[in-house]
Each structure stands twice: as C-alpha cells, then as structure tokens.
C-alpha cells in the first residue's frame, strides 16, 4: 500500500468530496491531489541527499507536503513554528536542509531562517507553486516503502533533539493497523487538535482519515475553546487531541456536539477514571488512550475501540508490533513488574539522521529502547509508569512519578500534578509534588498527604508540596517535567 495511492483513488472517483477543512476553507480530494502533484514536481528538482523543511499553518497545504515527500522519496522536515529561531537554525543545519517550503504567511520567517542557515535556495512559496500548477505528466506512483520520507525532531528517547527518520513503510504500518482496528470509513469526520508538525497529529489526525476517504477538520489551535467550536460547527465523529484537551472538554459547559462524536483518541499521559466518566457521559463518546513514540511512528499500543478496555492503561500492543517489558539486560520482566518498554516491528524508524552513536544507543538487534517504564498485566494491557530518567530513588527504593501523579490527580480539588525528585540529605532524593489546585475547595497539604497515604508507600509520599497557577507544557501538550524541575526542584 502507498498512502498516496489511497488519496488518488478517492480523488479520481469523487474529486469534489471535502478532504481537509482548515482556517483557509475547504480543500476537496481533487484539489488535494493537485497540490500533492504540484509539490512533488518541485521536490523532484531538489537534491536527494538533503532535507526540505516545511513551515506552514495547520492546513491542507501542510498535509500535502507529507504526501509529496512520500511520492518522491524526498525527506521532509516538519517545522514547529513555535520554536525560536535559534533552535530552528540548529535543527535545519543538523538535517542538512537545502530549502524551505512555506505558505505566503510564513515567507518572512522562512526567508530569515534561510539566511541564518545560509541555505542554497530561497524559500519556496507553496501558494505560488499552486498558481503555476503541476506538470501535465506529473505522477505520484513512484514513492517507495523503503524511502526515508520524513524526519521528525524529538528528544523523547535520547534527551536531546535528534531527527528520527521514518520511512514510507513506517507510516504505512501505523495507518494500516489503525484502519483494521478502528471502525472508520468515508462517512467519518475527524477533528484534529494535535499539531500537524507532530507525528501523532500528522499520522493519526490527518493521513489515517484521508486513507479511509474521510474528512479532516484541522483545528487552528489545541485549545479546549477551539476544539469546542469544531465540535459544534462540524459535528465530527472522531476527535484526535492531547489528553489535556480531553480533560478540559469533559467539564466545559454548553458544548453541543450534535451527538455524532463516537471516539476521542488522545495522546500524552493517561486521563483519570473521573475524566473518562465525565467525557463519555457528556458526549456519549469513548475515550481511546494509547502509547507511542516518534521513533516508532507515533503509536505502539491502543485501547480497543469496542469490547473490553482498561481505563488508566495505554492499551494492548498493535498486532504488527512486538512489545516487551524488559529489565536492563533485555530479559522479559515478570507480569506486574516494572521494566523498560522495548519495541520491534515495521513501524520502528530507520535511525537518527547523522547520529550513528545515538542510533546504536537506542536500537539493539532491531529492538527500540524507548526509555519509558511500564508494567504489563495478565491480559497484556500496559500500565505506563514514566521515564527511566525521571525515576526518583529514595534511600535505594524506586519511586515512579507517574504513579504518584495518578494518585494525586484522583483526589478532589487537584486539577493538575507533576512529581519531581529533589536532593535530600537524609535519603538522597525525595519526591516533591507541584500542584494546580481548585481554589474553591483548597485542599490542605495535610489532607492531600493523608489521602495519598491510603494508596502509596511511605517512601512514595511527597515530602513537599508546591502550589502553582499552572504547569508548563510542551507544544505537544505534555507537562514539561524539565521546566518544572528547573523552576521548583532546587529545594524542598
């Protein structure tokens, strides 16, 4: 299967069917196909040994750049526009970027980045390419599954930004698995609130529904207010959003989704049982939690869309992937024991661009070492615990921040929680809870610790509590634990 073939099939039979709705308007499958052919024509004129950046609004044009890269075997680097120039310059130099594709609204910044990076070509404005139109004989059929078509920069496994190279085959493996697992078809409407430069937003929020012939609604921002408007205006059947958005929507009043929403697929940390219950009661839609890393094409485990599921888990491994919970010697951990998630399958990346040592550090005999900790129950549902590097060691005993955070977030009056390790003269390191609380109920520290004591071992209890207005988050919606540690981790 080529993902471009799926778009071609729909576009040729129903060219006027809406494909993507964004802030600029509605793009039909026919126009999307023309955009892909046009961009592919330009990409074929670029150097094969370099990368091409894409700086766009969340839009049909951004989606078309992915498909054009697949059709031509070029390597696309989706640019996170929220990063400062200094970071983007480092990334563009690291990937040997030779040109930047951009919309006219981003031409100024693209020109500045091109100048700072001394790129050999001026930015290519996609709007101008579309006006010129594709070459008459432009074909989309020569993309190959082995080609490295996208380079997503991530620090999730290594701790420092590296470009994870995903092939057409990697992307296809995730899309095909989800087409088999999820009850979706041409009549469905996907509202996507994940950034399109992010692998989860690109794959699960855009390429997956397009491969099914469905319609994609791209929300301009991943805010609960923006998503609520999309629910009311477009009446989607699927929602793809960060877990934080799902949590806020569960309590947001007066949202009329028209009763059409069936599933809400979320990424990031798991959501509480209370959020599950509130969301599903309000929208009559099932929350689907999963786990994935960029290096494994965005999704590795997923809760079932029908039948048995486990609230608070990240689901079972997808059928085409082998997942182990392993100790430090790659031995299989016993059921119920915490270990590292390692993955093998057709979704695992080709490697990190220009980083052979980092690649060797995470890929061992085909197994991807994620650096994430979890335990597996007897039914193969994975219970995510946290990252190995976030582990807190209290007097030689392991404390998993994610486990403590789950307990805290289940308490009345606590809206958000992050647990970090702080140096302690007595036990080496101690847990500190940084909390966002509901001021109307204002639970006391003593009450919080007493409630936690019913669910946590004594050494797992936070030794200190800090209350903050909000917790810092990454552009993908995850709590920025490093920022929390920098701001609040210098003392108990």
Residue pairs with C-beta under 8 A, 6 or more apart in sequence:
1 172
1 176
2 70
2 141
2 143
2 145
2 168
2 172
3 67
3 70
3 168
3 171
3 172
3 175
3 207
3 210
3 211
4 36
4 67
4 70
4 71
4 140
4 141
4 143
5 140
5 141
6 210
6 211
6 212
6 213
7 19
7 29
7 32
7 33
7 36
7 67
7 140
7 210
7 211
8 33
8 140
8 141
10 17
10 19
10 29
10 186
10 210
10 213
11 29
11 30
11 32
11 33
12 33
14 29
14 213
15 28
15 29
15 30
15 33
16 28
16 29
16 30
17 28
17 29
17 186
17 213
17 215
18 26
18 27
18 28
18 29
18 215
19 27
19 28
19 29
19 31
19 32
19 60
19 210
19 215
19 216
20 26
20 27
20 32
20 59
20 60
20 63
20 206
20 210
20 215
20 216
20 218
21 27
21 215
21 216
21 217
21 218
21 234
22 57
22 58
22 59
22 60
22 218
22 220
23 57
23 58
23 59
23 218
23 220
24 57
24 59
24 60
27 35
27 60
29 213
31 60
32 60
32 63
32 64
32 67
32 210
33 140
34 130
34 133
34 134
35 60
35 61
35 64
35 68
35 126
35 130
36 64
36 67
36 68
36 71
36 140
37 134
37 135
37 138
37 140
38 129
38 130
38 132
38 133
38 134
38 138
39 64
39 65
39 68
39 101
39 126
39 129
40 68
40 71
40 72
40 134
40 138
40 140
41 134
41 135
41 138
42 101
42 124
42 129
43 52
43 68
43 69
43 72
43 74
44 72
44 74
46 52
46 74
46 98
46 99
47 98
48 73
48 74
49 96
50 75
50 96
50 97
50 98
50 99
51 74
51 75
51 76
51 77
51 95
51 96
51 97
51 98
51 151
51 353
52 69
52 74
52 75
52 76
52 77
52 97
52 98
52 99
52 100
52 101
53 76
53 77
53 78
53 79
53 92
53 97
53 99
53 100
53 101
53 113
54 62
54 65
54 76
54 77
54 78
54 79
54 100
54 101
54 102
54 197
55 79
55 81
55 100
55 101
55 102
55 103
55 106
55 109
55 110
55 113
55 123
56 62
56 65
56 101
56 102
56 103
56 106
56 126
56 196
57 103
57 105
57 106
57 220
58 192
58 195
58 196
58 201
58 218
58 219
58 220
59 103
59 196
59 218
60 218
61 103
61 126
62 78
62 196
62 197
63 196
63 202
63 206
63 207
63 210
63 216
63 218
65 76
65 78
65 101
65 126
66 76
66 78
66 149
66 150
66 202
66 206
66 207
67 140
67 207
68 74
68 76
69 75
69 76
69 149
69 150
70 143
70 147
70 149
70 168
70 171
71 139
71 140
71 141
71 142
71 143
72 142
72 143
73 142
73 143
73 144
73 147
73 149
74 149
75 95
75 148
75 149
75 150
75 151
75 165
75 353
76 149
76 150
76 151
77 91
77 92
77 95
77 97
77 150
77 151
77 153
77 163
78 150
78 152
78 196
78 197
78 198
78 202
79 88
79 100
79 197
80 88
80 153
80 195
80 197
80 198
80 475
81 106
81 109
81 197
82 475
83 91
83 475
85 109
85 112
85 113
85 116
87 161
88 113
89 113
89 116
89 117
90 161
91 153
91 161
91 163
92 100
92 113
92 117
92 119
93 117
94 161
94 163
94 353
94 354
95 151
95 153
95 163
95 353
95 354
96 354
97 117
97 119
98 119
98 120
98 121
99 114
99 119
99 120
99 121
99 123
99 124
100 110
100 113
100 114
100 119
100 123
100 124
101 123
101 124
101 126
102 109
102 110
102 123
102 124
102 125
102 126
103 125
103 126
103 127
104 125
104 126
104 127
104 128
107 123
107 125
110 123
111 122
111 123
113 119
114 121
114 122
114 123
143 149
143 168
144 168
145 167
145 168
145 169
145 172
146 167
146 168
146 169
147 167
147 168
148 165
148 166
148 167
148 350
149 166
149 167
149 168
149 171
150 165
150 166
150 171
150 202
151 163
151 164
151 165
151 166
151 353
152 163
152 164
152 166
152 198
152 199
152 294
153 161
153 162
153 163
153 164
154 161
154 162
154 164
154 293
154 294
154 295
155 161
155 162
156 293
156 294
156 295
156 370
156 371
157 293
157 295
157 362
157 368
157 369
157 370
157 371
158 352
158 358
158 361
158 362
159 389
162 352
162 353
162 355
162 358
163 352
163 353
163 354
163 355
164 294
164 295
164 349
164 352
164 353
165 349
165 350
165 351
165 352
165 353
166 199
166 294
166 297
166 349
166 350
167 349
167 350
169 346
170 297
170 346
170 347
170 348
170 349
170 350
171 203
171 207
171 297
173 297
173 320
173 345
173 346
173 347
174 203
174 204
174 208
174 297
174 298
174 299
174 318
174 347
175 203
175 207
175 208
175 211
176 320
177 299
177 318
177 319
177 320
178 204
178 208
178 299
178 302
179 208
179 211
179 212
180 319
181 302
181 304
181 305
181 318
182 208
182 263
182 305
183 262
183 305
183 306
184 208
184 209
184 212
184 214
184 237
184 238
185 212
185 213
185 214
186 212
186 213
186 214
187 214
187 237
188 209
188 212
188 214
188 215
188 237
188 238
189 214
189 215
189 217
189 234
189 235
189 236
189 237
189 238
189 260
190 205
190 206
190 208
190 209
190 214
190 215
190 216
190 217
190 236
190 237
190 238
190 239
190 240
191 217
191 219
191 227
191 230
191 231
191 234
191 236
191 238
191 239
191 240
191 241
192 201
192 205
192 206
192 216
192 217
192 218
192 219
192 240
192 241
193 205
193 219
193 221
193 222
193 226
193 227
193 230
193 239
193 240
193 241
193 242
193 245
194 200
194 201
194 204
194 205
194 222
194 240
194 241
194 242
194 267
194 476
194 477
195 201
195 222
195 475
195 476
196 202
196 205
196 206
196 218
198 475
198 476
199 292
199 294
199 297
199 298
200 240
200 267
200 292
200 298
200 299
200 476
201 240
202 298
203 297
203 298
203 299
204 240
204 265
204 267
204 298
204 299
205 216
205 218
205 240
206 216
206 218
209 215
209 216
209 238
210 216
214 238
217 230
217 234
217 236
219 226
219 227
219 230
220 226
222 241
222 242
222 245
222 477
223 245
224 245
224 248
224 249
224 252
227 239
227 241
227 245
227 249
228 249
228 252
228 255
230 236
231 239
231 249
231 255
231 256
231 257
231 258
231 261
232 255
232 256
232 257
232 258
235 257
235 258
235 260
235 261
236 257
236 260
236 261
237 260
237 261
237 262
237 263
238 261
238 262
238 263
238 264
238 265
239 246
239 261
239 263
239 264
239 265
239 285
240 265
240 266
241 249
241 264
241 265
241 266
242 266
242 267
242 268
242 476
242 477
242 478
243 266
243 267
243 268
243 269
243 270
243 271
243 289
243 477
244 268
244 473
244 477
245 266
245 477
246 264
246 266
246 271
246 275
246 279
246 287
247 271
247 272
247 275
249 255
249 264
249 279
249 282
249 283
250 275
250 278
250 279
250 282
251 278
255 282
255 283
257 283
257 285
259 284
261 283
261 284
261 285
262 285
262 286
263 285
263 286
263 287
263 288
263 305
264 279
264 283
264 285
264 286
264 287
264 288
265 288
265 290
266 287
266 288
266 289
266 290
267 290
267 292
267 298
267 476
267 477
268 476
268 477
268 478
269 384
269 402
269 405
269 478
269 479
270 289
270 312
270 313
270 314
270 384
270 406
271 279
271 287
271 289
272 312
272 406
272 409
272 410
273 311
273 312
273 410
274 410
275 287
276 287
276 311
279 285
279 287
280 286
280 287
286 305
288 302
288 303
288 305
288 315
289 302
289 303
289 313
289 314
289 315
290 299
290 300
290 301
290 302
290 303
290 314
290 315
291 299
291 300
291 301
291 302
291 314
291 315
291 341
291 372
291 374
291 382
291 384
292 298
292 299
292 300
292 301
293 300
293 343
293 368
293 370
293 372
294 349
295 348
295 349
295 362
295 368
295 370
296 321
296 343
296 345
296 347
296 348
296 349
296 368
296 370
297 347
297 348
297 349
299 318
299 347
300 317
300 318
300 321
300 323
300 341
300 343
300 347
301 314
301 315
301 316
301 317
301 318
301 323
301 382
302 314
302 315
302 316
302 318
303 309
303 310
303 313
303 314
303 315
303 316
303 381
304 315
304 316
308 379
309 315
310 377
310 379
310 381
312 383
312 406
313 377
313 381
313 382
313 383
313 384
314 374
314 381
314 382
314 383
314 384
315 381
315 382
316 379
316 380
316 381
316 382
317 323
317 380
317 382
318 345
318 347
320 345
320 346
320 347
321 343
321 344
321 345
321 346
321 347
322 343
322 344
322 345
323 341
323 342
323 343
323 382
324 330
324 332
324 333
324 339
324 341
324 342
324 367
325 332
325 333
325 337
325 338
325 339
325 340
325 341
325 374
325 375
325 376
325 382
326 332
326 333
326 339
326 340
326 342
327 333
327 339
327 340
328 340
330 342
330 364
330 367
333 339
333 375
333 376
335 375
335 376
335 377
335 378
336 375
336 376
336 377
337 375
338 373
338 374
338 375
338 385
338 398
338 400
339 373
339 374
339 375
340 369
340 370
340 371
340 372
340 373
340 388
341 370
341 372
341 373
341 374
341 382
342 367
342 368
342 369
342 370
343 367
343 368
343 370
344 366
344 367
344 368
348 363
348 366
348 368
349 368
351 359
351 363
352 358
352 359
352 362
361 369
362 368
362 369
362 370
362 371
363 369
371 387
371 388
371 389
372 384
372 385
372 386
372 387
372 388
373 384
373 385
373 386
373 387
373 388
373 391
373 400
373 402
374 382
374 383
374 384
374 385
375 382
375 383
375 385
376 382
376 383
377 383
384 402
385 400
385 402
385 403
386 400
386 401
386 402
386 403
390 401
390 402
390 420
390 421
390 481
391 398
391 399
391 400
391 401
391 421
392 398
392 399
392 400
392 401
392 419
392 420
392 421
392 429
392 430
392 431
393 399
393 421
393 428
393 429
394 424
394 427
394 428
394 429
394 430
394 431
394 459
394 460
395 426
395 427
395 428
395 459
396 428
397 457
397 459
399 421
399 431
399 459
399 460
401 418
401 419
401 420
401 421
401 431
401 481
403 456
403 460
404 417
404 419
404 431
404 433
404 452
404 456
404 460
404 462
405 417
405 418
405 419
407 452
407 455
407 456
408 414
408 417
408 419
408 433
408 435
408 448
408 452
409 416
409 417
411 443
411 448
411 451
411 452
412 441
412 443
413 437
413 438
413 441
413 442
413 443
414 435
414 436
414 437
414 438
414 443
414 448
415 436
415 437
415 438
416 435
416 436
416 470
416 471
416 479
417 433
417 434
417 435
417 436
418 433
418 434
418 471
418 479
418 481
418 484
419 431
419 432
419 433
419 434
419 462
420 431
420 432
420 434
420 481
420 484
420 485
420 488
420 489
421 429
421 430
421 431
421 432
421 485
421 489
422 429
422 430
422 431
422 432
422 463
422 464
422 489
422 490
422 491
422 492
423 429
423 430
424 430
424 463
424 492
427 459
430 463
430 464
430 492
431 460
431 461
431 462
431 463
432 462
432 463
432 464
432 465
432 466
432 488
432 489
432 492
433 448
433 462
433 464
433 465
433 466
434 465
434 466
434 468
434 471
434 484
434 488
435 448
435 465
435 466
435 467
435 468
436 467
436 468
436 469
436 470
436 471
437 443
437 467
445 465
448 465
449 461
449 462
449 465
452 460
452 461
452 462
453 461
463 492
464 492
466 488
468 488
471 479
471 480
471 484
472 479
472 480
472 483
472 484
472 487
473 479
473 480
474 480
